[in-house]
Amino acid sequence: MFTKLYLSSTNPELSLTDFISQNSGPIFLSVVFHTIVYVVFTNVVWFIFTGGLLSVKINQRLLIFLTTVMLFGYLARFYHVKEIYHAYKDTELTRKHVDQLYIGWIFIG
């Protein structure tokens, strides 16, 4: 669903302005989708262990925190890929490195 966004955010040859202009809609959609999923998951886990849902205030704080982290996360990933590219100076090696890095994090998560 977000494969094109991942490939774009890990393209070391793309400028920041191009990245933002081409992907602002998909980034917003991804942040909203994942924030909702994480908040629902957190509430389900809380319900399983306590028998009640999180308060509205905690859910609001969770929404703000997750949204902020995810928005900065896209920028951080973009700049991280740029730094890897700066070290390798090869797009193919950078892509391989980043793919292995993120697949490892997916399995750890």
N, C-alpha and C positions, 0 to 999 in steps of 0.2 A: 504494500500500500504506500509506503514512504520510501521506496527504493530509489526513485529519481532524486528525491531530496537528499538522501544519504550520499549518492554518487556526486551530486552537485556540491554538497558541503565538504566533500573530501577530494575535490578537484584542486590541486595546487596551482594550476595555471589560471584559475579564475580570480578576478579582482574582487575586493570586498563589495564595491558598489554594484558590480554585475551580480554577485551572489545574492545580495539583498534585493535588488530589483527583480531578479528572476524568481526568487523563492519566498518572497514575503507572505504570499497567500498560503503556500504549503507549510511554511514554518508556523504560521498562526494556527492552521488546522491541526498540525501535529501537536503543538503545545496544548491546545484545547482538548484534543482527543486523549492524549496521555495524562493530562492533569485529571480529567474526569475518571479515567480508568484507575489511576493511583488513589484518588480520594475515595472512590467506591470500594476498592480493595482494602484500604485502611479501615474504612467503616465496617466492612464485613468481618475483618480480623478482630476489630474491637468488639463487635457484636458477639462473635463466637466466644471470646474470652470473658466478657463482662455482662453480656445480655442486654446491652443498650448501645445506642449510637453515640458518636462523638457530638459534643455540643456545637451549636452554630458558630460560636466564636472560634473554636478550634478548627472547624472546617474552613472558615474564612482565612485564618492564618495559614492553614495548609495550602489552600488555593493560591494565596499570594506568594508563599515560599516556593512552591513547585513551579509556578509560572515564571518567576524570576530566575530560578535555577535553570530551567529548560531554555529560556531565551538566551541567557548568557552561555549556556552549554553549546548552543549552535555556533556562537562566535568563537568560543574556546576551541571547539573541534576544528573550525575553519583555520584558526591561527596555528593550532598544533600541527595540522597537516602541512601548512606552509613551512614550519620549522623543520619537519621531517624532510620535506622536499629540498630545503636549503642544505641539509646535511648530505642527502643522496645525490642531488642534482639530476635525478632521473625519475620521470613520471611513473614508469612501470614499477620500479622498486618501491616508490612511495606508496602506490596503490596496494601492492602486496603487503607491505609493512602495516598499513592502516587496516586493511581487511583482517589480517591475523590478530591485530591488537583488539579490534572491536568484536570479533567473533569470540575471542578469549573472554572479554568482559561480559558478553551475552551469556556464555556458559557459566561463568562465575555467578552472575546475577540470577 
